[in-house]
Amino acid sequence: MERDGQLQLYGVLAARLKQAHLRVANPEVPDGTRRELSRRLLAVTAVAKHDLADAARRLDVLTAELDDLGIPDR
């Protein structure tokens, strides 16, 4: 049962990471900003391989920053 919960959490996190990557790829995002955000997304992806909860927290922070920067959902 616990494994099913982890798989579900991983699926949700994967979908959120995909959406964040789409937002960062927005052509309106300046190149320097895009590079920094991409590095952070890669770090979140790496953390997700070992600690889903920590990756989700990091992605929450990054998503809030995308919102603050006015980068729209795609």
Summary of the structure (lengths in Angstrom):
residues: 74
radius of gyration: 12.8
end to end distance: 34.2
largest distance: 44.2
contacts: 190
relative contact order: 0.19
helix: 80%
strand: 0%
